[in-house]
Amino acid sequence: MSQPAPLPFVASLLDAPLPASGIAWLDALRRAHLDAFAAAGLPDTRMEAWKYTALRALGQRRYANGDAQAAARAVDPAAFDLPGVDGPRLAFVNGVFRADLSALDDLPAGLVLQPLAQALRQDAEPLRFVLSRHEPEQGDAFVRLNAARAEDGVALKVAAGAKIAAPVHLVFLGAPAESDLAWHLRHVIELGEGAELALVEHHVGAEQQHLGTAVGDITLRDGAVLRQVLLQQAATGSSLIRRSRLQLGARAQATLHVLELGGALARHELRAELAGDGARLDTRGVFMPRGRQHIDTQLAIRHQALNTASESVWRGVADQRARGVFRGAILVAPGADGSDASLSNKNLLLSGQAEIDTKPELEIYADEVKAAHGATVGQLDERSLFYLRSRGIPHDEARALLTAAFCRAVLDDLPNAALREHLAGLLANQLPD
């Protein structure tokens, strides 16, 4: 019995030869993941993890592998300029490192920041465990694809005890090209014991319909502190699919502020493991699809050790015919006694045709645990709207004020004031006129 022909999407990504690194274990790993991708194909909505995100349209698309002209693509630096972010910068255009757009001179003591391809050429062995540890699961087509085809990405390391004052800016730009492109990046980030870092991950693009995948590992050693902002402003016609894995050691602290604004199809899987006693994770996020956008956020937090804590506050706003998806899962593992976990996801629908699917999950297998989770989907409070209108504020302006206040709550504890105000402005601009 003959096998069915692969979807155009799968076929186009199998056509080109795999990148050759000259590193035996890495080349073998790429081949194994490509074979697994070819065998499994794309996930469908029968898989629980993809229940609300259909890939039928993507499956009919064809993409060229990589961008041979990326080094010559014209990019306006103003596209990625952010107030309050003026530290070291690593920039990629269509998945290709651009030294001319980066700022890597005079790095502060204790910071190593370079393209992953360069780190592999210098000494690949220390990266072997990290690059090999994403075990494939059902529906992991894009993780497999990334592992097979990613040639570059971010390699960032902060030495033990180092405190990096200026925010490090990671920029991922999509630029128009002669055809639709697929690019893939792999990131490895590590903070040593007692290290501190502010990190801004910024996805931005002009009008194009590329596909980007990114897989990242962030490891916080004991007592490390990470403050991270993820700003996703991909081009409205593009597809961007990411997985981030965050591991916290004892007494490590991580705070994430996430804005998901762009892309025709944008999906981010954030998996966090509180692996050391006393670790703490705070996540604050907003997803705001409009038009025909589809934005999917998958948050999974695992409390693995004693006296760990997590607090997650997420807001969703969907307008026109857009669709938002949010899954927030907390698992308190056996032995993680004393854990304190909370998750809240509140959502607004600004149109009768908009949709948000939210799914909070909580599993507890330990003792003396405090945990809470909840989700709501609704419309603006009519009483608040009436109050503003009774004060002479026009209806549309009143709606915008209430919606902006609803979203801005996730930014209140961002310490970088200039960046906080800029992000609040982006949220306001995303709202309907």
Long-range contacts (C-beta under 8 A, 24 or more apart in sequence): 6-38, 6-41, 7-41, 7-42, 7-59, 7-60, 8-59, 8-60, 8-61, 8-62, 9-42, 9-58, 9-59, 9-60, 9-61, 9-62, 9-63, 10-37, 10-38, 10-41, 10-42, 10-59, 11-62, 12-61, 12-62, 12-63, 12-64, 12-65, 12-182, 13-37, 13-63, 13-65, 13-145, 13-149, 13-182, 14-38, 15-65, 16-65, 16-66, 18-148, 18-149, 19-149, 19-151, 21-120, 21-124, 21-151, 23-120, 23-124, 25-128, 25-132, 26-120, 26-124, 26-128, 26-131, 29-131, 29-132, 29-147, 30-147, 30-148, 30-149, 31-148, 33-136, 33-144, 33-145, 33-147, 33-148, 34-144, 34-145, 34-148, 34-149, 36-136, 36-144, 37-141, 37-144, 37-145, 37-148, 40-141, 40-144, 41-141, 42-141, 43-138, 43-139, 43-141, 47-138, 47-139, 49-138, 49-139, 49-298, 50-139, 52-296, 52-323, 52-325, 52-357, 53-265, 53-267, 53-294, 53-296, 53-325, 58-211, 58-239, 58-265, 61-180, 61-211, 62-180, 63-179, 63-180, 63-181, 63-182, 63-210, 63-211, 64-177, 64-179, 64-180, 64-181, 64-182, 65-149, 65-181, 65-182, 66-94, 66-95, 66-96, 66-151, 66-181, 66-182, 66-183, 67-93, 67-94, 67-95, 67-96, 67-177, 67-181, 67-183, 69-177, 69-178, 70-94, 70-95, 70-96, 70-98, 70-175, 71-96, 71-98, 73-175, 73-176, 73-177, 74-175, 75-101, 75-173, 75-175, 77-101, 79-173, 79-204, 79-206, 80-169, 80-171, 80-173, 80-202, 80-204, 82-169, 82-200, 82-202, 82-231, 82-419, 82-422, 83-418, 83-419, 83-421, 83-422, 84-167, 84-416, 84-417, 84-418, 84-419, 84-420, 84-422, 85-167, 85-169, 85-200, 85-416, 85-419, 86-166, 86-167, 87-164, 87-165, 87-166, 87-167, 87-168, 87-169, 87-198, 88-113, 88-166, 88-168, 88-169, 89-168, 89-169, 89-170, 89-171, 90-114, 90-115, 90-154, 90-156, 90-168, 90-169, 90-170, 90-171, 91-171, 91-172, 91-173, 92-152, 92-171, 92-172, 92-173, 92-185, 93-173, 93-174, 93-175, 94-173, 94-174, 94-175, 94-177, 94-181, 94-183, 94-210, 95-151, 95-152, 95-181, 95-183, 95-184, 95-185, 95-212, 96-152, 96-183, 97-152, 101-171, 101-173, 103-169, 108-162, 108-164, 108-165, 108-166, 109-159, 109-162, 110-158, 110-159, 110-161, 110-162, 110-163, 110-164, 110-195, 111-156, 111-157, 111-158, 111-159, 111-162, 111-164, 111-168, 112-155, 112-156, 112-157, 112-158, 112-159, 113-154, 113-155, 113-156, 113-168, 114-155, 115-152, 115-153, 115-154, 115-155, 116-152, 116-153, 116-154, 116-155, 116-185, 116-186, 116-187, 116-188, 117-151, 117-152, 117-153, 118-155, 119-155, 119-188, 127-155, 127-188, 130-188, 130-217, 130-219, 131-186, 131-188, 133-217, 134-215, 134-243, 134-245, 142-213, 142-241, 142-243, 143-215, 143-243, 145-184, 145-213, 146-184, 146-185, 146-186, 146-213, 146-214, 146-215, 146-243, 147-186, 147-215, 149-182, 149-184, 150-184, 150-185, 150-186, 150-213, 150-215, 151-184, 152-185, 152-186, 153-185, 153-186, 153-187, 153-188, 153-214, 153-216, 154-185, 154-187, 154-188, 154-189, 154-216, 155-187, 155-188, 156-187, 156-188, 156-189, 156-190, 156-199, 157-189, 157-190, 157-191, 157-192, 158-190, 158-191, 158-192, 158-195, 158-196, 158-197, 158-224, 159-192, 159-195, 160-192, 160-193, 160-194, 160-195, 160-221, 161-192, 161-193, 161-194, 161-195, 162-192, 162-195, 162-196, 163-195, 163-196, 164-195, 164-196, 164-197, 164-198, 166-198, 167-198, 167-199, 167-200, 167-229, 167-416, 167-419, 168-197, 168-198, 168-199, 168-200, 169-200, 169-202, 170-199, 170-200, 170-201, 170-202, 171-202, 171-204, 172-201, 172-202, 172-203, 172-204, 172-212, 172-214, 173-204, 173-205, 174-203, 174-204, 174-205, 174-206, 174-208, 174-210, 174-212, 174-234, 174-235, 174-238, 175-205, 175-206, 175-208, 176-206, 176-207, 176-208, 177-208, 177-210, 180-208, 180-209, 180-210, 180-211, 181-208, 181-210, 181-211, 182-210, 182-211, 182-212, 182-213, 183-210, 183-211, 183-212, 183-213, 184-212, 184-213, 184-214, 185-212, 185-213, 185-214, 185-215, 186-214, 186-215, 186-216, 187-214, 187-215, 187-216, 187-217, 187-218, 188-216, 188-217, 189-216, 189-217, 189-218, 189-219, 190-218, 190-219, 190-221, 191-218, 191-219, 191-220, 191-221, 191-224, 191-225, 191-226, 191-252, 192-221, 192-224, 193-221, 193-222, 193-223, 193-224, 193-249, 194-221, 194-222, 194-223, 194-224, 195-221, 195-224, 195-225, 196-224, 196-225, 196-226, 197-224, 197-225, 197-226, 197-227, 198-227, 198-228, 198-416, 199-226, 199-227, 199-228, 199-229, 200-228, 200-229, 200-231, 200-419, 201-228, 201-229, 201-230, 201-231, 202-231, 202-233, 203-231, 203-232, 203-233, 203-234, 203-240, 203-262, 204-231, 204-233, 204-234, 204-262, 205-233, 205-234, 205-235, 205-238, 205-262, 206-235, 207-235, 207-236, 207-237, 208-235, 208-237, 208-238, 209-235, 209-237, 209-238, 209-239, 209-264, 210-235, 210-238, 210-239, 211-238, 211-239, 211-240, 211-241, 212-238, 212-239, 212-240, 212-241, 213-240, 213-241, 213-242, 214-240, 214-241, 214-242, 214-243, 215-242, 215-243, 215-244, 215-245, 216-242, 216-243, 216-244, 216-245, 217-245, 217-247, 218-244, 218-245, 218-246, 218-247, 218-254, 219-247, 219-249, 220-246, 220-247, 220-248, 220-249, 220-252, 220-253, 220-254, 220-279, 221-249, 221-252, 222-249, 222-250, 222-251, 222-252, 222-276, 223-249, 223-250, 223-251, 223-252, 224-248, 224-249, 224-252, 224-253, 225-252, 225-253, 225-254, 226-252, 226-253, 226-254, 226-255, 227-254, 227-255, 227-415, 228-254, 228-255, 228-256, 228-257, 229-256, 229-257, 229-258, 229-259, 229-414, 229-416, 229-419, 229-423, 230-256, 230-257, 230-258, 230-259, 230-268, 231-259, 231-261, 231-423, 231-426, 232-258, 232-259, 232-260, 232-261, 232-262, 232-263, 232-266, 232-268, 233-261, 233-262, 233-426, 234-262, 234-263, 234-266, 235-262, 235-263, 236-262, 236-263, 236-264, 236-291, 236-293, 237-264, 238-262, 238-263, 238-264, 239-263, 239-264, 239-265, 239-266, 240-265, 240-266, 240-267, 241-265, 241-266, 241-267, 241-268, 242-267, 242-268, 242-269, 243-268, 243-269, 243-270, 243-271, 244-268, 244-269, 244-270, 244-271, 245-271, 245-272, 245-273, 246-270, 246-271, 246-272, 246-273, 246-281, 247-272, 247-273, 247-275, 248-272, 248-273, 248-274, 248-275, 248-276, 248-279, 248-280, 248-281, 248-308, 249-275, 249-276, 249-279, 250-276, 250-277, 250-278, 250-279, 250-305, 251-276, 251-277, 251-278, 251-279, 252-276, 252-279, 252-280, 253-279, 253-280, 253-281, 254-280, 254-281, 254-282, 255-281, 255-282, 255-283, 255-284, 255-413, 256-281, 256-282, 256-283, 256-284, 256-285, 257-284, 257-285, 257-410, 257-411, 257-414, 257-423, 258-283, 258-284, 258-285, 258-286, 258-297, 259-285, 259-286, 259-288, 259-423, 259-426, 259-427, 260-285, 260-286, 260-287, 260-288, 260-295, 260-297, 261-287, 261-288, 261-426, 261-427, 261-430, 262-293, 263-293, 263-295, 264-292, 264-293, 264-294, 265-293, 265-294, 265-296, 266-293, 266-294, 266-295, 266-296, 267-295, 267-296, 267-297, 267-298, 268-296, 268-297, 268-298, 269-298, 269-300, 270-297, 270-298, 270-299, 270-300, 271-300, 271-302, 272-299, 272-300, 272-301, 272-302, 272-310, 273-302, 273-304, 274-301, 274-302, 274-303, 274-304, 274-305, 274-308, 274-309, 274-310, 274-336, 274-339, 275-304, 275-305, 276-305, 276-308, 277-305, 277-306, 277-307, 277-308, 278-305, 278-306, 278-307, 278-308, 279-305, 279-308, 279-309, 280-308, 280-309, 280-310, 281-309, 281-310, 281-311, 282-310, 282-311, 282-312, 282-413, 283-310, 283-311, 283-312, 283-313, 283-314, 284-312, 284-313, 284-314, 284-410, 284-411, 284-413, 284-414, 285-312, 285-313, 285-314, 285-315, 285-410, 286-314, 286-315, 286-316, 286-317, 286-407, 286-410, 286-427, 287-314, 287-315, 287-316, 287-317, 287-324, 287-326, 288-316, 288-317, 288-318, 288-319, 288-407, 288-427, 288-430, 288-431, 289-318, 289-319, 289-322, 289-323, 289-324, 289-354, 290-318, 290-319, 290-320, 290-322, 290-430, 290-432, 291-319, 291-320, 291-321, 291-322, 292-320, 292-321, 292-322, 293-322, 293-323, 294-322, 294-323, 294-324, 294-325, 295-322, 295-323, 295-324, 295-325, 296-324, 296-325, 296-326, 297-324, 297-325, 297-326, 297-327, 298-325, 298-327, 299-326, 299-327, 299-328, 299-329, 299-343, 300-327, 300-329, 300-331, 301-329, 301-330, 301-331, 301-341, 301-343, 302-331, 302-333, 303-330, 303-331, 303-332, 303-333, 303-336, 303-339, 303-341, 303-366, 304-333, 304-335, 304-336, 305-335, 305-336, 306-335, 306-336, 306-337, 306-338, 306-339, 307-337, 307-338, 307-339, 308-336, 308-338, 308-339, 308-340, 309-339, 309-340, 309-341, 310-340, 310-341, 310-342, 310-343, 311-341, 311-342, 311-343, 312-342, 312-343, 312-344, 313-344, 313-409, 313-410, 314-343, 314-344, 314-345, 314-346, 314-410, 315-345, 315-346, 315-347, 315-348, 315-406, 315-407, 315-409, 315-410, 316-345, 316-346, 316-347, 316-348, 316-356, 316-358, 317-347, 317-348, 317-350, 317-403, 317-406, 317-407, 317-430, 317-431, 318-347, 318-348, 318-349, 318-350, 318-351, 318-354, 318-355, 318-356, 319-350, 319-351, 319-354, 319-431, 319-432, 320-350, 320-351, 320-353, 320-354, 320-432, 321-351, 321-353, 321-354, 322-351, 322-354, 322-355, 323-354, 323-355, 323-356, 323-357, 324-355, 324-356, 324-357, 325-356, 325-357, 325-358, 326-356, 326-357, 326-358, 326-359, 326-375, 327-358, 327-359, 327-360, 327-361, 328-358, 328-359, 328-360, 328-361, 328-373, 328-375, 329-360, 329-361, 329-362, 329-363, 330-361, 330-362, 330-363, 330-371, 330-373, 331-363, 331-365, 332-363, 332-364, 332-365, 332-366, 332-369, 332-371, 333-365, 333-366, 334-365, 334-366, 335-366, 336-365, 336-366, 336-369, 337-366, 337-367, 337-368, 337-369, 338-368, 338-369, 339-366, 339-369, 339-370, 339-371, 340-369, 340-370, 340-371, 341-369, 341-370, 341-371, 341-372, 341-373, 342-370, 342-371, 342-372, 342-373, 343-372, 343-373, 343-374, 344-373, 344-374, 344-375, 345-374, 345-375, 345-376, 346-375, 346-376, 346-406, 347-375, 347-376, 347-377, 347-378, 348-378, 348-379, 348-380, 348-403, 348-406, 349-377, 349-378, 349-379, 350-379, 350-380, 350-399, 350-403, 350-432, 396-433, 400-428, 400-431, 400-432, 403-431, 404-428, 404-431
